[in-house]
Amino acid sequence: MNAKLFDNPQQKLICVDSKGRETGKIVDRKTAHSSPGTKHLAIQVLLFNSKKELILHERPVKKVGGGVLDAPTTHILHGETEEEAAHRCLKDEYGITEKIPVIVLGGFSYEKDYGDGTCENEFCLAAFAAFGGKISHSSEHALKIVNEPAKKVALEIGNGSGQYPIWLKETVKIVSGSKDGKKFFA
């Protein structure tokens, strides 16, 4: 069994269809990420600083989909709201304990098989927040913090860069195309 599947295998995830509608079923994280996977609900929070930079991190290789630049991303756990999941993720990955305003936008469905027994099969909500405080990242989730101009990241994604995961690419498209989010990409 792939070791990546043992990253919080006990978590109970919300099953959804390809449009993000809950099916009423719950699945454990290990099953959800074992190929071909079970569609479940996730959320990614693009975090911006006052310089219109995205606060990204190197995703550990030991995690499913690791080895890329990523933003705080988590599953929405059974019994948890979108906002609760976003704040839990910001605390776990970046050490942010303040309840900063998080704007949740639409989402997208995607699948990715990594060819090693692990996969992604998620409906991911795109969200964003602004933060000017100190980041104390967790090496379990974020190897190192990298601040990149949001406009540069969007351009690199548009040019097909492979340094970002599919879910970050889609989240950037949604946030940069939104009324409130596009200001960070100007």
SENUKE-714739 format. One record per residue (C-alpha): residue number from 1; x, y, z. Coordinates in nm, 2 decimals. Each point is the difference from the previous one (the first is absolute). Last residue first. Example, Ala and Ser with C-alpha at 12.3 -4.5 7.8 and 13.67 -1.06 7.14 Angstrom:
2
R:2:1.37:-0.11:0.71
R:1:-0.14:-0.34:0.07
This chain:
186
R:186:-0.37:4.35:-1.17
R:185:-0.01:-0.35:0.14
R:184:-0.10:0.09:0.36
R:183:-0.28:0.23:-0.13
R:182:-0.16:-0.31:-0.18
R:181:-0.12:-0.15:0.32
R:180:-0.29:0.22:0.08
R:179:-0.18:-0.01:-0.33
R:178:0.11:-0.36:-0.08
R:177:0.21:-0.10:-0.29
R:176:0.33:-0.01:0.19
R:175:-0.17:-0.21:0.27
R:174:-0.14:-0.26:-0.25
R:173:0.31:-0.03:-0.21
R:172:0.23:-0.01:0.30
R:171:-0.22:-0.28:0.15
R:170:0.03:-0.20:-0.32
R:169:0.38:0.03:-0.01
R:168:0.03:-0.08:0.37
R:167:-0.21:-0.32:-0.05
R:166:0.21:-0.12:-0.29
R:165:0.32:0.02:0.21
R:164:0.26:0.28:-0.07
R:163:0.36:-0.05:-0.12
R:162:-0.12:-0.14:-0.34
R:161:-0.02:0.34:-0.17
R:160:-0.25:0.01:-0.29
R:159:0.04:0.36:-0.12
R:158:-0.33:0.10:0.16
R:157:0.13:-0.14:0.33
R:156:0.32:0.21:-0.04
R:155:-0.21:0.31:-0.07
R:154:-0.23:-0.06:0.30
R:153:0.31:-0.06:0.23
R:152:0.16:0.33:-0.13
R:151:-0.32:0.20:0.07
R:150:-0.02:-0.14:0.35
R:149:0.36:0.12:0.07
R:148:0.17:-0.29:0.18
R:147:0.07:-0.04:0.37
R:146:0.15:-0.34:0.08
R:145:-0.03:-0.18:0.33
R:144:0.19:-0.31:0.07
R:143:-0.07:-0.37:0.06
R:142:-0.38:0.05:0.05
R:141:-0.22:-0.28:0.14
R:140:0.21:-0.18:0.25
R:139:0.25:0.29:0.01
R:138:-0.28:0.21:0.16
R:137:0.02:0.36:-0.10
R:136:0.03:0.29:0.24
R:135:-0.13:0.29:-0.21
R:134:0.00:0.34:0.16
R:133:-0.27:0.25:-0.07
R:132:-0.12:0.19:-0.31
R:131:-0.27:-0.24:-0.12
R:130:-0.25:0.03:-0.29
R:129:-0.24:-0.29:-0.07
R:128:-0.10:-0.23:-0.28
R:127:-0.23:-0.29:-0.08
R:126:-0.05:-0.25:-0.28
R:125:-0.21:-0.30:0.09
R:124:0.14:-0.34:-0.12
R:123:-0.21:-0.29:-0.12
R:122:0.24:-0.28:0.03
R:121:0.14:-0.32:-0.14
R:120:0.38:0.01:0.05
R:119:0.20:-0.31:-0.03
R:118:0.23:-0.25:0.17
R:117:0.09:-0.36:-0.11
R:116:0.33:0.11:-0.15
R:115:-0.12:0.11:-0.34
R:114:-0.07:0.36:0.12
R:113:-0.37:-0.01:-0.11
R:112:-0.15:0.35:-0.02
R:111:-0.37:0.09:0.02
R:110:-0.17:0.34:0.00
R:109:-0.32:0.17:0.09
R:108:-0.01:0.38:0.04
R:107:-0.12:0.25:0.25
R:106:-0.18:0.33:0.05
R:105:0.11:0.27:0.23
R:104:0.08:0.00:0.37
R:103:0.13:0.33:0.14
R:102:0.20:-0.04:0.32
R:101:-0.01:0.27:0.26
R:100:0.28:-0.05:0.26
R:99:-0.08:-0.21:0.31
R:98:0.35:0.05:0.15
R:97:0.19:-0.32:0.08
R:96:0.23:0.00:-0.30
R:95:0.27:-0.26:0.04
R:94:0.05:-0.04:-0.37
R:93:-0.10:-0.37:-0.07
R:92:-0.20:-0.10:0.30
R:91:-0.15:0.35:0.08
R:90:-0.08:0.08:-0.36
R:89:-0.15:-0.35:-0.04
R:88:-0.22:0.03:0.31
R:87:-0.11:0.34:-0.12
R:86:-0.10:-0.13:-0.34
R:85:-0.17:-0.30:0.14
R:84:-0.20:0.21:0.25
R:83:-0.10:0.23:-0.29
R:82:-0.12:-0.28:-0.22
R:81:-0.21:-0.14:0.29
R:80:0.10:-0.32:0.19
R:79:-0.22:-0.30:0.10
R:78:0.18:-0.24:-0.24
R:77:0.34:0.15:-0.09
R:76:0.05:0.26:-0.27
R:75:0.33:-0.12:-0.15
R:74:0.30:0.22:0.00
R:73:0.21:0.24:-0.20
R:72:0.23:0.29:0.10
R:71:0.18:0.11:-0.32
R:70:0.23:-0.21:-0.21
R:69:0.34:0.00:-0.17
R:68:0.07:-0.36:-0.10
R:67:0.17:-0.32:0.13
R:66:-0.30:-0.17:0.14
R:65:-0.32:-0.12:-0.17
R:64:-0.08:-0.24:0.29
R:63:0.23:0.10:0.29
R:62:0.35:-0.14:0.05
R:61:0.14:0.24:-0.27
R:60:-0.07:0.29:0.24
R:59:-0.19:0.29:-0.16
R:58:0.23:0.30:-0.05
R:57:-0.19:0.30:0.12
R:56:-0.19:0.30:-0.13
R:55:-0.08:0.34:0.13
R:54:-0.14:0.17:-0.32
R:53:0.13:0.35:-0.04
R:52:-0.21:0.31:-0.05
R:51:0.25:0.20:0.21
R:50:-0.25:0.01:0.30
R:49:0.01:-0.38:0.04
R:48:-0.22:-0.25:-0.18
R:47:-0.12:-0.34:0.11
R:46:-0.17:-0.23:-0.25
R:45:-0.21:-0.23:0.20
R:44:-0.08:-0.35:-0.14
R:43:-0.30:-0.20:0.10
R:42:-0.09:-0.37:-0.03
R:41:-0.31:-0.22:-0.05
R:40:0.01:-0.36:-0.10
R:39:-0.02:-0.21:-0.32
R:38:0.12:-0.36:0.08
R:37:0.33:-0.12:-0.12
R:36:0.12:-0.19:-0.31
R:35:0.25:-0.05:0.16
R:34:0.03:0.02:0.38
R:33:-0.05:0.36:0.10
R:32:-0.36:-0.02:0.12
R:31:0.07:-0.34:0.16
R:30:0.28:0.14:0.22
R:29:-0.20:0.31:0.08
R:28:-0.30:-0.19:0.14
R:27:-0.33:0.04:-0.18
R:26:-0.33:0.16:0.10
R:25:-0.32:-0.03:-0.20
R:24:-0.30:0.24:-0.02
R:23:0.07:0.07:-0.37
R:22:0.11:0.36:0.05
R:21:-0.02:0.22:-0.31
R:20:0.34:0.11:-0.12
R:19:-0.08:0.00:-0.37
R:18:0.19:-0.33:-0.06
R:17:-0.19:-0.17:0.28
R:16:0.09:0.03:0.36
R:15:0.13:-0.22:0.28
R:14:0.09:0.18:0.33
R:13:0.32:-0.12:0.16
R:12:0.06:-0.18:0.32
R:11:0.36:0.02:0.11
R:10:0.15:-0.33:0.12
R:9:0.27:-0.02:-0.27
R:8:0.17:0.32:0.13
R:7:0.30:-0.04:-0.23
R:6:0.00:-0.39:-0.04
R:5:-0.07:0.00:-0.37
R:4:0.34:0.16:-0.07
R:3:0.16:-0.33:0.12
R:2:-0.13:-0.18:-0.30
R:1:-0.13:-0.35:0.09
